Amino acid sequence: MLRILLFSWVLLCIACMHDPVLNTGDYPPEIGTIIITKCAVDGCHNTLSAPMSEGVDLSSWESMMNGRDLGATIIPYSYSQSLIFLYINTFPDLGAIVQPTMPKNAEPLSRNDVLKIRFWINAGAPNKDGFIKWSDLPNRRKYYIANRGCDLISSIDPTTSLVMRYIDVGHVFEIENPSVVRVAPDNLHWYVSFNNSDIIQEFSTTTDQKTGELILGSGNWSSLCISSDSKTAFLLNSDSLQSELAIVDLQNMKLIKKYSNVFMSSATSLAFDETDHILYAGSEHGNFIYKIDVSNPLIANFEIVPLHQVEPPDINAKDNPRSLYFDITKSRLYVACNGSGLFNEYNVKTNQLLSSIHVGNTPANIAYDPNHDLFFVACTNDSITLPGFHGYVTIVDGTSLAVIDKIHTDIQPYGLAVDSQLNRLIVANRNAIDSGPPPHHHVECVGRVGSFSYIDLNTLSLINEEGFYLSVEPYSVSIKN
């Protein structure tokens, strides 16, 4: 009997030696078992191999959440935008599939394992203690970028440049193309308007949850500006058949007044002179802009102002002043003309053209850095000026109005925002043209993923040449301080 017991004990010891308990670290055990044994292995995505695989280190939950060279690996609550899911999935009915599927040169994950990862991400991808990344510090600074092709707003951590959340916007199943995201000056809410919808939506900057919505009427609500007291919003419907101006009470999310049949051409872009209660609007066509007195929002006065005092307003002229910026300290209005490529400076008191320079072809957006007195103009669709590149950002000296440099950030730079705290310009790169370089990966939404980049405001150089990947067609940028 003693020999039998001794033999059994030896067998048990041998079995234990060959079947050690897997250390899943700070992952939830069920998830850690999959990732540690299938992904975080030699030659793939452990700490030693990470530098050779875009910096993806899956050896722990913490290292996974630290992201990779070009951005986040997992977006909590968004499996369909998370690279780890896109690369391990081999089942078309479960979501998009990205090549090469992972584990590379190995047996694909089972359907059950893929579903476990998917459910875990959609539950926030918590660690073993239930902590969800970015759920602390709700009042942190954030960058918001509208992804026009996916009805999403990217919420980005400025310190790490990682996407913290993708926030669903819109109110129907069809793509509504969020075109403008704006954080109110009081930093309590952000607002989004759409190219293909009838609403403006309000979200809390603390929770990123929707707190309000207002129906404006169907249209292309492509421009949005907010008063400095965060109480009033002005929106333009740039519909080619009937442009409209809507004035909104943001405190109560109610329409104050909507003006129709007041524009000679499709109106684009807004700039607000709060001192004189004058709103300026650009024009998709022609050689004129609009000057709108909104001292009394219920009885606004509309005036057509020609760009050149010697020329009458002409809708067939090719200036096309699409983008505006107003400098309240100088009482100057700056106009980027998409057709002529000119960047014009005006004295708004006299409507006099003070200076004009050529900044490139198809200028589409303007940002200003008051600390360095620099203008930045996105020439989104110019593929001629810098051979081999599609689009660039022109840097203009704010005093001399001379061009300093032209920097290619990525394909089709469009949205611009100045982060004065971190001394950098944020650039949203659309990458919406089929003729451009192939995107890094694809997602479920139709279209090509884009990126965002930084230009250093001190050195005026590109900080990260490859940028950070985002969902489909990044468009406009706003900062929550």
Buried (B, 14 or more C-beta within 10 A) or exposed (E): EEEEEEEEEEEEEEEEEEEEEEEBBBBBEEBBBBBBEBBBBEEBBBEEBBEEBBBBBBBBBEBBBBBBEBBBBBBBBBBBBBBBBBBBBBBEEBBBBBEEBBBEEEEBBEEEBBBBBBEBBBBBBBBBEEEBBBEEEEEBBBBBBBBBBBBBBBBBBBEBBBBBBBBEBBBEEEBBBBBBBBBBEEBBBBBBBBBBBBBBBBBBBBEBEBEBEBEBBEBBBBBBBBBEEBBBBBBBBBBEEEBBBBBBBBEEBEBBBBBEEBBBBBBBBBBBBBEBBBBBBBBBBBBBBBBBBBEEBEEBEBEBBBBEEEEEBBEEBEBBBBBBBBBBEEBBBBBBBBBBBBBBBBEBEEBEBEEBBEBBBBBBBBBBBEEBEBBBBBBBBBBEBBEEBBBBBBBBBBEEBEBEEBBBBBBBBBBBBBBEEBBBBBBBBBBBBEEBEEBBBBBEBEBBBBBBBBBEBEEBEBBBEBBBBBBBBBBBBBBBE
